[in-house]
Amino acid sequence: MKALTARPAKARAAEPRAHRISLRRSMRSAAQPPQREPARTVTLMIMLETATPKVDPVRS
């Protein structure tokens, strides 16, 4: 059992940090779209309500 428990730890230590960072980035990118979508919908609603191209300053 000691060998079985020791191997995963060694495998984790052998993993390059770049791989872990890429996993974290992938998780972040997966979590970001839901946060961006509401803002888009809000801008679309404002554009529909105003129907004017002056909505761009509100975005920035």
Secondary structure, DSSP 4 states (H G I P E B T S, - for coil): -HHHHHHHHHHHHHS-HHHHHHHHHHHHHHHHHHHHHHHHHHHHHHHHHH-SGGGHHHH-
